[in-house]
Amino acid sequence: MTVVAAPTLHVTKGHGTQNDFVLLDDRDGRVELSATLVRALADRRAGVGGDGVIRVVAGEHVPEGVEALAQDPAARWFMDYRNADGSVAEMCGNGVRVFAAYLERLGLWDAADGELTLGTRAGVRRVRRVPVPAGIGDDVWYAVDMGPWHLPGGPDAARAGADAEVDVVGLPVARAGLSVDIGNPHVVLALGGEEELAAADLTRAPKVTPLPVDGTNVELVVPLGEHAASDGTLVGRVRMRVHERGVGETRSCGTGACAAALAVRTWAGVGAPDVWLVDVPGGTVRVSVLAQGHVELAGPAVLVADADVDLAALTAG
Ligand SMILES: N[C@@H](CCC[C@H](N)C(=O)O)C(=O)O
């Protein structure tokens, strides 16, 4: 890969339920997306600002993209996702939807032609446009098949409902948490109610024991009950706050919402809903448990700005 010598970098800013990203069209794989460049772009004062940076690159230009193409030759575009601290993450649920909206903007995908197949570090993912659920908003919604999920603690953790201890600043005692893998790592813990959720101080990372070697995202959830939708489907609802690995507290996390719904569904046991609305500080997303161990995430994706970044000024410090 060669470093782009151009003095400016054209970027787009987008978000999914206020989980915000700097998007980069590097379809030919010419940009050296170093951790330093990612941190500078994501910087909320000296840069564009975002929870992460997402690069669109043709799969053939990056090794992980080549792997995705081997899995499914339709995975022409690869989502290269980076956290705001410059670290690489396997997957970003909100990011996939924003990636799809960005591809539409770039003319690289048309939702009218059918679903989008893309490569991610967690494997191939599929996205389609879906109707916006009544009463939730008027943004464009996309649904993503997030692929397989599992409980790293296995059946023992499922039975116990926990496999980790999580200490959150602002809460009096450490809580039991359940690890959920949805392509990237999460630990979910249930709190007693809205007051506790508000009291949690997520300016510092919760202490997770044992901490997975690659770290983890942490979701705090308050179950809000269940209701029957107009078609009779049983729908569960939870409120969630999240501390993201490589970022800090964010206003939403798509993989985190999936992990939260899956953990609450595990705790609820037989007869629990397969469809969940997850309320996050930045909005609401929908999680549906699909057949064959897959889970679907649906929610909005919004592109808000385009900018030409002066690379010399950005990296001047
Ligand atoms: N916000 C994302 C998750 C981004 C990656 C995460 N911070 C990690 O390191 O695993 C989402 O919407 O899923």
The ligand as an ORCA input file, in Angstrom:
! r2SCAN-3c Opt
* xyz 0 1
  N     -20.082      0.870     18.000
  C     -19.950     -0.397     17.402
  C     -18.878     -1.291     17.989
  C     -17.498     -0.763     17.650
  C     -16.375     -1.690     18.026
  C     -16.193     -1.827     19.508
  N     -15.815     -0.611     20.150
  C     -15.127     -2.910     19.744
  O     -13.946     -2.579     19.969
  O     -15.480     -4.086     19.691
  C     -21.270     -1.085     17.151
  O     -22.220     -0.364     16.797
  O     -21.346     -2.300     17.190
*
